Amino acid sequence: MSSPTESFLATRRGKLMLALLCLVAFLDFVDGSIVNVALPTIQRELGLSMSTLQWITSGYLLTYGGLMLLGGRLADLLGRRRILVVGTMIVGIAAAVGGLADTSAILIGARAVQGVGAALMLPAALSILTTSFREGSDRTTALSVWGGTAGLASAAGVFLGGVLTEGPGWRWVFYVNTPVCVLVLAVIPMLVPNDRRNEIRGGFDVFGTALATGGLMLLVYGLVKAPEHGWGDVHIIVTLGVSVALLVAFVVNEKRTDNPLVPLSIFRIKGLAATNVTHLILAAGMLSMFFFVTLYMQSVLGYSEFETGNAYLPVSLTIGIAAGIGAKIFAKTGTRAVIVGGALIAGLGIIWVSRMPTDGSYITDVLPGMLVMSVGAGAALVANTTAANAGVPGEQAGLAAALLNTGQQLGGALGLAVLTAIATSHTNARLAGGAMPADAMTAGFQRALLLGGIVCVLAAVAGLRAANSHGETASDATETIAPHTPVTNAG
């Protein structure tokens, strides 16, 4: 048994636990983008309309973003290992059903259920990480690897989607999840201690849970449907209006109830609100880039799914390397400088990509800007994740993780909805002016990417108020999972 002062990460079990938790993160984050490259093939084979096709992606985003807060709170209250196991089982089963699907209803339903599982898995895994690696240097390294994994997965999803779609077929985009989930389930009892269920005094905040889940799901739904129907559509206005009303009612309820889903006192932690806002804005600008660049490579440059996937391999590697370097920098300077600098670099990289012409080249017009973006994003993501966990008590680690990742999902949905509408409007205007389809489409992508880069610059401004952690957190003293105690297999 290790002493409290000995580095847990230096032990074999510590390294294996970190690898397991990052595998969970990679699985959940990669599922957000791995399907995108396969969508044209799925559309052809299942005969889907464009409006139906988008729900293969949106169905996952809807439940993932909408239920994340609930997943984080359940992890804190009912036990993080327990919720991680349940979420992993749901993801594995839903992925197998999605791979076997022969109708759009089954496929979309499977993706929605997969999002439910991911909403349970991710906050549970991140809170296990922050409560297990107590020492400052251990926490810094662990969060650095986690942050790098999160950034890498977004790009790796496109790469894996292209390789699998042109290789064994699009169904393997789903099948590949199941054996990974089985591996995770087999290893969890060996590495993750069985934390005790916290006592829930006075019951669970059922009403607040209903308000938050309903409000978030309607918000994501409205954002996803807005580009299709138009922001002025009555249905969209009503949907977004009701979502805002539910979320306002949720805040009022949290102030009054004795057992809130989200204790608002958590926002008294210095810099926590700013880091969540920064994460949301950064996701809005950065994640949209993958969408538009993928469309550009396939629709304008004529790349196949396999070629498109391979084009993201340098991006994945650069994000991982930048995350490691960023962690070394903020251990000396603090997280704030890395967040601000990283977001600025990411924004400049996206703005560089926005200059891509219709007759462009991947090597000269796409790759340089994407690499610059990767350097900034890798550093900013790991620094912001570390700052978001600074000072969070152990009993609220799941909630803090859920807040951060809810912000990322909402930011991604908001950025994609707004920038898609802008790209479509600009493309249509160019077509009406007599431009060739490829030129008009590229012009739309350029406009959206330019604004996406500017959004990332705004994330840098928000990051000025983020916590300036060097990797040590106040929750070191409020441990709820003891990584150095004997592992129990009790469920």
Helices and strands as residue ranges (DSSP letters): H 12-30, G 36-38, H 39-46, H 50-78, H 80-100, H 104-132, H 136-166, H 172-175, H 177-191, H 206-229, H 234-256, G 264-268, H 272-295, I 296-300, H 305-311, H 313-333, H 335-353, I 362-366, H 367-388, G 394-396, H 397-432, H 437-463, G 474-477
